[in-house]
Amino acid sequence: MDNRRHMTTSHSTWSTLRHAPFRGLWGSGSVYFIGNAMQTMAAAWMMVELTGSSFLAALVQTAVFLPMFLFALPAGVLADTTDRRRLILIALGVLAAMAALLAVLVLAGLAGPATLLLLVFVAGSRAAVLSPAWNSALGDSIPRAELPQAITAVAIAYNAARAVGPALAGVMFAQLGRAGSSSSQSSAH
């Protein structure tokens, strides 16, 4: 009898979306994950177009992920000691400003390899600050008993974005070019 009652109270992955706070984080996170994947792919393509160097294109990935290694621990402390919502909004604002600056520099013909790597590093630093705050907010948005299903739903969104984001970036990059791709991504963030 206990097993039957346990089975009827179990939650599906998608039942977590009935909680408005989680649904908001999951939906906005899904859009953010796609935008992030688009931005990373477009930056690598832009580097290849600027320099023709596969080495510098690989450095784009380093500039994206090195900040997570460098800043994850202090960012976790920051997420635990400050207003998470404000921290998330500031991090997203920095991302939008960085993407807009990149679009302006590309349009003005002033975006070189060093500028691109610097701005991608800033975007990666913003992700390092954003991630612990967002992950903690996620845990606060849903009952603890449903956290495993919520984590699964976020993982599905993240992995789907890893497939969809680069494809969308390719379409945008082909249709709009470097500057159009960057400016479209700045408006998405």
DRENPA-3360 file (N, C-alpha, C; in nm, 2 decimals, always signed):
BEGIN
1 = MDNRRHMT = +0.08/-0.12/+0.00/+0.00/+0.00/+0.00/+0.09/+0.13/+0.00 ~ +0.19/+0.13/+0.08/+0.28/+0.24/+0.08/+0.34/+0.27/-0.05 ~ +0.38/+0.16/-0.13/+0.44/+0.18/-0.26/+0.35/+0.25/-0.35 ~ +0.22/+0.21/-0.35/+0.12/+0.27/-0.44/+0.10/+0.41/-0.41 ~ +0.09/+0.45/-0.28/+0.07/+0.59/-0.25/+0.20/+0.67/-0.29 ~ +0.32/+0.62/-0.28/+0.44/+0.69/-0.32/+0.44/+0.71/-0.47 ~ +0.39/+0.61/-0.54/+0.39/+0.62/-0.69/+0.29/+0.73/-0.73 ~ +0.18/+0.75/-0.66/+0.08/+0.85/-0.70/+0.12/+0.99/-0.67;
9 = TSHSTWST = +0.21/+1.00/-0.57/+0.26/+1.14/-0.53/+0.39/+1.18/-0.60 ~ +0.45/+1.09/-0.68/+0.57/+1.12/-0.75/+0.54/+1.23/-0.86 ~ +0.64/+1.30/-0.90/+0.62/+1.41/-0.99/+0.69/+1.39/-1.12 ~ +0.63/+1.43/-1.23/+0.70/+1.42/-1.35/+0.80/+1.54/-1.37 ~ +0.88/+1.53/-1.46/+0.98/+1.64/-1.48/+0.90/+1.77/-1.52 ~ +0.80/+1.76/-1.60/+0.72/+1.88/-1.64/+0.62/+1.93/-1.54 ~ +0.59/+1.85/-1.44/+0.49/+1.89/-1.34/+0.55/+2.01/-1.26 ~ +0.69/+2.02/-1.26/+0.75/+2.13/-1.19/+0.71/+2.27/-1.25;
17 = LRHAPFRG = +0.67/+2.27/-1.37/+0.64/+2.40/-1.44/+0.51/+2.46/-1.38 ~ +0.43/+2.38/-1.30/+0.31/+2.44/-1.24/+0.34/+2.54/-1.13 ~ +0.47/+2.55/-1.09/+0.51/+2.65/-0.99/+0.56/+2.77/-1.07 ~ +0.49/+2.88/-1.05/+0.52/+3.00/-1.13/+0.66/+3.05/-1.11 ~ +0.72/+3.06/-0.99/+0.86/+3.10/-0.98/+0.95/+3.02/-1.06 ~ +0.94/+2.88/-1.05/+1.02/+2.79/-1.12/+1.00/+2.81/-1.27 ~ +0.87/+2.82/-1.31/+0.84/+2.83/-1.46/+0.90/+2.96/-1.51 ~ +0.90/+3.07/-1.44/+0.97/+3.19/-1.49/+1.12/+3.17/-1.50;
25 = LWGSGSVY = +1.18/+3.11/-1.40/+1.33/+3.09/-1.41/+1.36/+2.99/-1.52 ~ +1.28/+2.88/-1.54/+1.30/+2.79/-1.64/+1.29/+2.85/-1.78 ~ +1.18/+2.92/-1.80/+1.16/+2.99/-1.93/+1.27/+3.09/-1.97 ~ +1.30/+3.18/-1.87/+1.40/+3.28/-1.90/+1.54/+3.21/-1.91 ~ +1.56/+3.11/-1.83/+1.68/+3.03/-1.84/+1.70/+2.96/-1.98 ~ +1.59/+2.91/-2.03/+1.59/+2.85/-2.16/+1.63/+2.95/-2.27 ~ +1.57/+3.07/-2.26/+1.61/+3.17/-2.36/+1.76/+3.22/-2.34 ~ +1.80/+3.23/-2.22/+1.94/+3.27/-2.19/+2.03/+3.16/-2.24;
33 = FIGNAMQT = +2.00/+3.03/-2.21/+2.09/+2.93/-2.26/+2.11/+2.93/-2.41 ~ +2.00/+2.95/-2.48/+2.01/+2.96/-2.63/+2.09/+3.08/-2.67 ~ +2.07/+3.20/-2.61/+2.14/+3.32/-2.64/+2.29/+3.30/-2.61 ~ +2.32/+3.23/-2.50/+2.46/+3.21/-2.47/+2.53/+3.12/-2.57 ~ +2.46/+3.01/-2.61/+2.52/+2.92/-2.71/+2.54/+3.00/-2.84 ~ +2.44/+3.08/-2.88/+2.45/+3.16/-3.00/+2.57/+3.25/-2.99 ~ +2.59/+3.32/-2.88/+2.69/+3.42/-2.87/+2.83/+3.35/-2.87 ~ +2.85/+3.24/-2.81/+2.97/+3.17/-2.81/+3.01/+3.12/-2.95;
41 = MAAAWMMV = +2.91/+3.07/-3.02/+2.94/+3.02/-3.16/+2.97/+3.14/-3.25 ~ +2.89/+3.25/-3.24/+2.91/+3.36/-3.33/+3.05/+3.42/-3.30 ~ +3.09/+3.43/-3.17/+3.22/+3.48/-3.14/+3.33/+3.40/-3.21 ~ +3.32/+3.27/-3.20/+3.42/+3.18/-3.27/+3.42/+3.20/-3.42 ~ +3.31/+3.21/-3.48/+3.30/+3.24/-3.62/+3.36/+3.37/-3.66 ~ +3.33/+3.47/-3.57/+3.38/+3.61/-3.60/+3.53/+3.60/-3.59 ~ +3.59/+3.53/-3.49/+3.73/+3.52/-3.48/+3.80/+3.46/-3.61 ~ +3.73/+3.35/-3.65/+3.78/+3.29/-3.78/+3.78/+3.39/-3.89;
49 = ELTGSSFL = +3.67/+3.46/-3.90/+3.65/+3.56/-4.01/+3.75/+3.67/-4.00 ~ +3.78/+3.71/-3.88/+3.88/+3.82/-3.86/+4.02/+3.78/-3.88 ~ +4.05/+3.66/-3.84/+4.20/+3.62/-3.84/+4.23/+3.50/-3.93 ~ +4.13/+3.41/-3.95/+4.16/+3.29/-4.02/+4.23/+3.19/-3.93 ~ +4.25/+3.22/-3.81/+4.33/+3.13/-3.72/+4.24/+3.04/-3.64 ~ +4.26/+2.91/-3.65/+4.18/+2.82/-3.57/+4.23/+2.82/-3.42 ~ +4.36/+2.86/-3.40/+4.41/+2.87/-3.26/+4.34/+2.99/-3.19 ~ +4.32/+3.10/-3.26/+4.25/+3.21/-3.19/+4.10/+3.18/-3.17;
57 = AALVQTAV = +4.04/+3.10/-3.27/+3.90/+3.06/-3.25/+3.89/+2.97/-3.13 ~ +3.99/+2.89/-3.10/+3.99/+2.80/-2.98/+4.01/+2.88/-2.86 ~ +4.08/+2.99/-2.87/+4.10/+3.08/-2.75/+3.97/+3.15/-2.71 ~ +3.87/+3.16/-2.80/+3.74/+3.21/-2.77/+3.68/+3.12/-2.66 ~ +3.69/+2.99/-2.68/+3.63/+2.89/-2.58/+3.70/+2.91/-2.45 ~ +3.83/+2.93/-2.45/+3.91/+2.95/-2.33/+3.86/+3.08/-2.26 ~ +3.84/+3.19/-2.34/+3.79/+3.31/-2.28/+3.65/+3.30/-2.22 ~ +3.57/+3.21/-2.28/+3.43/+3.18/-2.23/+3.44/+3.11/-2.09;
65 = FLPMFLFA = +3.52/+3.01/-2.08/+3.52/+2.92/-1.97/+3.62/+2.94/-1.86 ~ +3.73/+3.01/-1.89/+3.84/+3.04/-1.79/+3.78/+3.12/-1.67 ~ +3.69/+3.22/-1.70/+3.64/+3.29/-1.58/+3.56/+3.20/-1.48 ~ +3.50/+3.10/-1.53/+3.43/+3.01/-1.44/+3.53/+2.94/-1.34 ~ +3.64/+2.90/-1.40/+3.74/+2.84/-1.32/+3.80/+2.95/-1.22 ~ +3.82/+3.07/-1.26/+3.88/+3.17/-1.18/+3.79/+3.23/-1.07 ~ +3.66/+3.25/-1.11/+3.57/+3.32/-1.03/+3.45/+3.25/-0.96 ~ +3.44/+3.12/-0.99/+3.33/+3.04/-0.93/+3.32/+3.04/-0.78;
73 = LPAGVLAD = +3.43/+3.03/-0.71/+3.42/+3.03/-0.57/+3.38/+3.16/-0.51 ~ +3.45/+3.27/-0.55/+3.41/+3.40/-0.50/+3.26/+3.44/-0.54 ~ +3.22/+3.39/-0.66/+3.09/+3.42/-0.71/+2.98/+3.34/-0.62 ~ +3.02/+3.22/-0.58/+2.93/+3.15/-0.49/+2.91/+3.22/-0.36 ~ +3.02/+3.28/-0.30/+3.01/+3.35/-0.18/+2.93/+3.48/-0.20 ~ +2.95/+3.54/-0.32/+2.87/+3.66/-0.35/+2.72/+3.63/-0.36 ~ +2.69/+3.51/-0.42/+2.55/+3.47/-0.44/+2.48/+3.44/-0.30 ~ +2.56/+3.40/-0.21/+2.51/+3.36/-0.07/+2.50/+3.48/+0.02;
81 = TTDRRRLI = +2.57/+3.59/-0.01/+2.57/+3.71/+0.08/+2.50/+3.83/+0.02 ~ +2.45/+3.83/-0.10/+2.39/+3.94/-0.16/+2.25/+3.91/-0.21 ~ +2.18/+4.01/-0.25/+2.04/+3.98/-0.31/+2.06/+3.91/-0.44 ~ +2.02/+3.79/-0.45/+2.04/+3.71/-0.57/+1.97/+3.77/-0.69 ~ +1.85/+3.82/-0.68/+1.78/+3.87/-0.79/+1.85/+3.99/-0.85 ~ +1.90/+4.08/-0.76/+1.97/+4.20/-0.81/+2.10/+4.15/-0.88 ~ +2.17/+4.06/-0.82/+2.30/+4.01/-0.88/+2.27/+3.95/-1.02 ~ +2.16/+3.87/-1.03/+2.13/+3.82/-1.16/+2.10/+3.93/-1.26;
89 = LIALGVLA = +2.02/+4.03/-1.22/+1.99/+4.14/-1.31/+2.11/+4.22/-1.35 ~ +2.20/+4.24/-1.26/+2.32/+4.31/-1.29/+2.41/+4.23/-1.39 ~ +2.42/+4.10/-1.37/+2.50/+4.02/-1.46/+2.44/+4.02/-1.60 ~ +2.31/+4.01/-1.61/+2.24/+4.01/-1.74/+2.26/+4.15/-1.80 ~ +2.25/+4.25/-1.73/+2.27/+4.39/-1.78/+2.42/+4.41/-1.84 ~ +2.51/+4.35/-1.77/+2.65/+4.35/-1.82/+2.66/+4.28/-1.95 ~ +2.60/+4.16/-1.95/+2.60/+4.09/-2.08/+2.54/+4.16/-2.19 ~ +2.42/+4.23/-2.17/+2.36/+4.30/-2.28/+2.45/+4.42/-2.32;
97 = AMAALLAV = +2.51/+4.49/-2.22/+2.60/+4.60/-2.26/+2.72/+4.55/-2.34 ~ +2.78/+4.44/-2.30/+2.89/+4.38/-2.37/+2.85/+4.35/-2.51 ~ +2.74/+4.28/-2.53/+2.70/+4.24/-2.66/+2.67/+4.37/-2.75 ~ +2.61/+4.47/-2.69/+2.58/+4.59/-2.76/+2.71/+4.66/-2.80 ~ +2.81/+4.67/-2.71/+2.94/+4.73/-2.74/+3.01/+4.65/-2.85 ~ +3.00/+4.52/-2.85/+3.06/+4.44/-2.95/+3.00/+4.48/-3.09 ~ +2.87/+4.49/-3.09/+2.80/+4.52/-3.22/+2.84/+4.66/-3.27 ~ +2.85/+4.75/-3.18/+2.89/+4.89/-3.22/+3.04/+4.89/-3.28;
105 = LVLAGLAG = +3.12/+4.81/-3.20/+3.26/+4.81/-3.25/+3.28/+4.74/-3.38 ~ +3.20/+4.63/-3.40/+3.20/+4.56/-3.53/+3.15/+4.65/-3.64 ~ +3.04/+4.72/-3.62/+2.98/+4.82/-3.72/+3.08/+4.93/-3.75 ~ +3.16/+4.97/-3.65/+3.26/+5.08/-3.67/+3.39/+5.03/-3.73 ~ +3.40/+4.90/-3.74/+3.52/+4.84/-3.79/+3.64/+4.84/-3.69 ~ +3.60/+4.85/-3.57/+3.71/+4.86/-3.46/+3.72/+4.73/-3.38 ~ +3.65/+4.62/-3.41/+3.66/+4.50/-3.34/+3.77/+4.41/-3.39 ~ +3.88/+4.40/-3.33/+3.98/+4.31/-3.36/+3.99/+4.19/-3.28;
113 = PATLLLLV = +4.08/+4.10/-3.30/+4.09/+3.98/-3.22/+4.10/+4.00/-3.07 ~ +4.19/+4.10/-3.03/+4.20/+4.13/-2.88/+4.08/+4.18/-2.82 ~ +4.01/+4.27/-2.89/+3.88/+4.32/-2.84/+3.78/+4.21/-2.83 ~ +3.77/+4.13/-2.93/+3.68/+4.02/-2.92/+3.70/+3.92/-2.80 ~ +3.83/+3.89/-2.78/+3.87/+3.80/-2.67/+3.84/+3.87/-2.54 ~ +3.87/+4.00/-2.53/+3.84/+4.07/-2.40/+3.69/+4.07/-2.37 ~ +3.61/+4.10/-2.47/+3.46/+4.11/-2.45/+3.40/+3.97/-2.42 ~ +3.46/+3.87/-2.48/+3.41/+3.73/-2.45/+3.45/+3.69/-2.31;
121 = FVAGSRAA = +3.57/+3.73/-2.27/+3.62/+3.71/-2.13/+3.52/+3.78/-2.03 ~ +3.48/+3.90/-2.06/+3.39/+3.97/-1.98/+3.25/+3.90/-1.97 ~ +3.21/+3.85/-2.09/+3.09/+3.77/-2.09/+3.10/+3.64/-2.01 ~ +3.21/+3.58/-2.01/+3.24/+3.46/-1.93/+3.24/+3.49/-1.79 ~ +3.30/+3.60/-1.75/+3.31/+3.65/-1.61/+3.16/+3.67/-1.56 ~ +3.08/+3.73/-1.64/+2.94/+3.75/-1.60/+2.87/+3.62/-1.58 ~ +2.90/+3.52/-1.67/+2.84/+3.39/-1.65/+2.89/+3.32/-1.52 ~ +3.01/+3.34/-1.48/+3.07/+3.29/-1.36/+3.00/+3.35/-1.24;
129 = VLSPAWNS = +2.96/+3.48/-1.24/+2.89/+3.55/-1.13/+2.74/+3.51/-1.13 ~ +2.69/+3.49/-1.25/+2.54/+3.46/-1.26/+2.51/+3.32/-1.22 ~ +2.59/+3.22/-1.25/+2.55/+3.08/-1.23/+2.52/+3.05/-1.09 ~ +2.61/+3.08/-0.99/+2.57/+3.04/-0.86/+2.44/+3.11/-0.81 ~ +2.42/+3.23/-0.84/+2.30/+3.30/-0.80/+2.18/+3.24/-0.86 ~ +2.19/+3.21/-0.99/+2.07/+3.15/-1.06/+2.04/+3.01/-1.01 ~ +2.15/+2.93/-0.99/+2.12/+2.80/-0.94/+2.06/+2.80/-0.80 ~ +2.10/+2.89/-0.71/+2.05/+2.90/-0.58/+1.90/+2.95/-0.59;
137 = ALGDSIPR = +1.88/+3.05/-0.67/+1.74/+3.09/-0.69/+1.65/+2.98/-0.74 ~ +1.70/+2.90/-0.83/+1.63/+2.78/-0.88/+1.58/+2.69/-0.76 ~ +1.68/+2.66/-0.67/+1.64/+2.58/-0.55/+1.54/+2.64/-0.46 ~ +1.54/+2.78/-0.46/+1.44/+2.85/-0.38/+1.30/+2.86/-0.44 ~ +1.29/+2.83/-0.57/+1.17/+2.85/-0.65/+1.08/+2.73/-0.65 ~ +1.12/+2.62/-0.59/+1.04/+2.49/-0.60/+1.05/+2.42/-0.47 ~ +0.95/+2.34/-0.43/+0.96/+2.26/-0.31/+1.07/+2.16/-0.32 ~ +1.14/+2.14/-0.21/+1.26/+2.05/-0.21/+1.23/+1.91/-0.27;
145 = AELPQAIT = +1.11/+1.86/-0.24/+1.08/+1.73/-0.29/+1.08/+1.72/-0.44 ~ +1.06/+1.83/-0.51/+1.06/+1.83/-0.66/+1.19/+1.88/-0.72 ~ +1.29/+1.91/-0.64/+1.41/+1.96/-0.69/+1.48/+1.86/-0.79 ~ +1.48/+1.73/-0.77/+1.54/+1.65/-0.88/+1.47/+1.66/-1.01 ~ +1.34/+1.67/-1.01/+1.27/+1.69/-1.14/+1.30/+1.83/-1.20 ~ +1.31/+1.93/-1.11/+1.34/+2.06/-1.16/+1.48/+2.06/-1.23 ~ +1.58/+2.00/-1.16/+1.71/+1.99/-1.22/+1.71/+1.92/-1.35 ~ +1.63/+1.82/-1.36/+1.62/+1.75/-1.49/+1.56/+1.84/-1.60;
153 = AVAIAYNA = +1.46/+1.92/-1.56/+1.40/+2.01/-1.66/+1.50/+2.11/-1.71 ~ +1.58/+2.16/-1.62/+1.68/+2.26/-1.65/+1.79/+2.20/-1.74 ~ +1.83/+2.08/-1.71/+1.93/+2.01/-1.79/+1.88/+1.98/-1.93 ~ +1.75/+1.95/-1.94/+1.69/+1.93/-2.08/+1.69/+2.07/-2.15 ~ +1.66/+2.18/-2.09/+1.66/+2.31/-2.15/+1.80/+2.34/-2.19 ~ +1.90/+2.32/-2.10/+2.04/+2.35/-2.13/+2.09/+2.27/-2.25 ~ +2.07/+2.15/-2.25/+2.12/+2.06/-2.36/+2.05/+2.09/-2.49 ~ +1.92/+2.12/-2.48/+1.85/+2.15/-2.61/+1.91/+2.28/-2.66;
161 = ARAVGPAL = +1.94/+2.38/-2.58/+2.00/+2.50/-2.62/+2.14/+2.48/-2.68 ~ +2.21/+2.38/-2.64/+2.34/+2.35/-2.70/+2.33/+2.31/-2.84 ~ +2.21/+2.25/-2.87/+2.19/+2.21/-3.01/+2.12/+2.32/-3.09 ~ +2.03/+2.39/-3.03/+1.95/+2.49/-3.11/+2.03/+2.62/-3.12 ~ +2.10/+2.66/-3.02/+2.17/+2.79/-3.02/+2.27/+2.81/-3.13 ~ +2.37/+2.71/-3.15/+2.46/+2.73/-3.26/+2.40/+2.73/-3.39 ~ +2.29/+2.65/-3.41/+2.22/+2.65/-3.54/+2.16/+2.78/-3.57 ~ +2.10/+2.84/-3.47/+2.04/+2.98/-3.48/+2.15/+3.08/-3.51;
169 = AGVMFAQL = +2.26/+3.07/-3.44/+2.37/+3.16/-3.46/+2.42/+3.15/-3.60 ~ +2.43/+3.03/-3.66/+2.47/+3.01/-3.79/+2.38/+3.08/-3.89 ~ +2.25/+3.06/-3.87/+2.15/+3.13/-3.96/+2.16/+3.28/-3.95 ~ +2.17/+3.33/-3.83/+2.18/+3.48/-3.81/+2.31/+3.53/-3.87 ~ +2.42/+3.46/-3.84/+2.55/+3.50/-3.89/+2.55/+3.51/-4.04 ~ +2.49/+3.40/-4.11/+2.48/+3.40/-4.25/+2.39/+3.51/-4.31 ~ +2.28/+3.53/-4.24/+2.19/+3.63/-4.29/+2.22/+3.78/-4.26 ~ +2.27/+3.80/-4.14/+2.30/+3.94/-4.09/+2.44/+3.98/-4.09;
177 = GRAGSSSS = +2.53/+3.88/-4.10/+2.67/+3.92/-4.09/+2.72/+3.93/-3.94 ~ +2.84/+3.97/-3.92/+2.90/+3.99/-3.79/+2.82/+4.09/-3.70 ~ +2.80/+4.21/-3.75/+2.74/+4.31/-3.67/+2.59/+4.28/-3.64 ~ +2.52/+4.23/-3.74/+2.38/+4.20/-3.72/+2.36/+4.09/-3.62 ~ +2.45/+3.99/-3.63/+2.44/+3.88/-3.53/+2.47/+3.93/-3.39 ~ +2.57/+4.02/-3.37/+2.60/+4.07/-3.24/+2.49/+4.16/-3.18 ~ +2.43/+4.25/-3.27/+2.33/+4.34/-3.22/+2.20/+4.26/-3.19 ~ +2.17/+4.16/-3.27/+2.05/+4.08/-3.24/+2.07/+4.01/-3.11;
185 = QSSAH = +2.19/+3.96/-3.08/+2.21/+3.89/-2.95/+2.21/+3.99/-2.83 ~ +2.25/+4.11/-2.85/+2.25/+4.21/-2.74/+2.10/+4.24/-2.70 ~ +2.01/+4.24/-2.80/+1.87/+4.27/-2.77/+1.81/+4.15/-2.71 ~ +1.85/+4.03/-2.73/+1.80/+3.91/-2.67/+1.83/+3.90/-2.52 ~ +1.95/+3.96/-2.48/+1.99/+3.95/-2.34/+1.93/+4.06/-2.27;
% end
